[in-house]
Amino acid sequence: MSQWLYLHYPSLQLDSAFCGRNEQAIIIVQGSKNEVVQLNSAAMAQGVKVGMGLGTASALCTNLSVHAYNPEIEITKLKELSQWLYLVTSDITFFEPDGILLRISNMLLLYGGLREYWQMLESHMQPLCLSYQFASGCSPLASRLLARVGANCIYPNKETSLNVLKIQPLHSSDLPKNVVEKLSRIGVKTLGDLLDIPMADIARRFDIELVNYVGRVTGQFKHPVAFFHPPEVFVHYLELLFEVENTQWLSKPLEKLLGQLEGFLKLQDKLAHELLLMLHQRDAEPMSITVSSAAGEYQAIKWLPLFLLRLESVVLSAPVTGITLKAERIAERLELKTDLFDGKRGNQSPHELVSFLQAKLGKQAVRGISLTDDPRPQRASQNDEPLISCKQIASKQIAINPHLIRPTLLLPYPKPLTMQVSIMQGPERIVTGWWDSKPIHRDYFVARSLTGQSLWVFRNHKHQWFIHGMFS
């Protein structure tokens, strides 16, 4: 028989949001009932309790930050949590909006037992700083009920969990309120009272839904669940429980999202090459910021400085109420080969330096140079992606003559030669460009001036002399 573990998150929206200042009293209020459903320790210290009306809570705490309950935020967080748990356990499903169910029977052999599995899971969830209640059981419904009442226990066998289950009041179950009232009128107050009734009697006196519930909670009937599969994309939203008017204050919440991205990329064994940060502004359109990494990166510590550089030049049109991080381009992680005898070459790789400069100056301001197949000197090279490799140049099938002599600096335009020079090498005749009506007919020479400067000069078909470049 399968064993199950249920994790209940009673304050998931509050815990998953970025609070910033712990001394601020914060409550989450459900609009339909206008009552407190979640609160932090600062609000609790001032006497506010779950189930209390908003008016009473405001009277007890004058400096109270009130936020509306949004189940969509919790559902999104459940998916993110499932992604994190998938690193250490396989069969995961979630009960919206605040619960996660794990099938653990097939994981016990891997971890050496139930206790060892729970210790691993507990330590894996610790960095998330989420409050939760838990319980194991012989069925999904049994473990869910025990977790929601705060059992916080891993039961060694089915009999022990059923004994605890039987003492729970019916109103703590998932049964409809009218069914609980009907059962109460005939003296059925606890789940134990209900389970003592023969199944045939339940089927005769009540509808099939109650029969199915009893069968599923005891594990006699199968409870079909859809297991979670990790998504191929990363899009995470973080609600801010305070408005941000200065982009420098976004570093902490951004660091939290980048940490989640790091976990996602580790799971996928991939690298991100481009990230999109969306700043959700109050009463204004979201602002998008894109940051790229030349070589690809997964570590939060490497992405954060790039974003902070971009944020330095961002001017907000309205306060920021939330941020979304999306991985725009993700690629497989390639194994890097390094030479043992290369020695230490600094803390930044060439690709990290390019990423840093692009974040500071803009992507179009940092360019590389690559060759073209045009023999005209002024068209023989072009702007290209930074750090283009020799292998990439070779893939373009450009013939490179290693015997050609070219200057270190090519002038934007040739200028007339007005000084006396000595010819050192040449001529090299270049007659080309007939296909685009910009032909050249030149004889190039390496010359030396009276001051010792090496020059690249040419003579055109009219026997006019020009300087076109200089050697270092």
Secondary structure, 3 states (H helix, E strand, C coil): CCCEEEEECCCHHHHHCECCCCCCEEEEEECCCCEEEEECHHHHHCCCCCCCEHHHHHHHCCCEEEEECCHHHHHHHHHHHHHHHCCCCCCEEEECCCEEEEECCCCHHHHCCHHHHHHHHHHHHHHHCCCCEEEEECCHHHHHHHHHCCCCECCCCHHHHHHHHHCCEHHHCCCCHHHHHHHHHCCCCEHHHHHCCCHHHHHHHCCHHHHHHHHHHCCCCCCCCCCCCCCCCCEEEEEEEEEECCHHHHHHHHHHHHHHHHHHHHHHCEEEEEEEEEEEECCCCCEEEEEEEEEEECCHHHHHHHHHHHHCCCCCCCCEEEEEEEEEEEEECCCCCCCCCCCCCCCCCHHHHHHHHHHHHCHHHCCEEEECCCCCHHHCEEEECCCCCHHHHHHCCCCCCCCCCCCCEEEEEEEECCCCEEEEEEEEEEEECHHHCCCEEEEEEEEEECCCCEEEEEEECCCCEEEEEECC
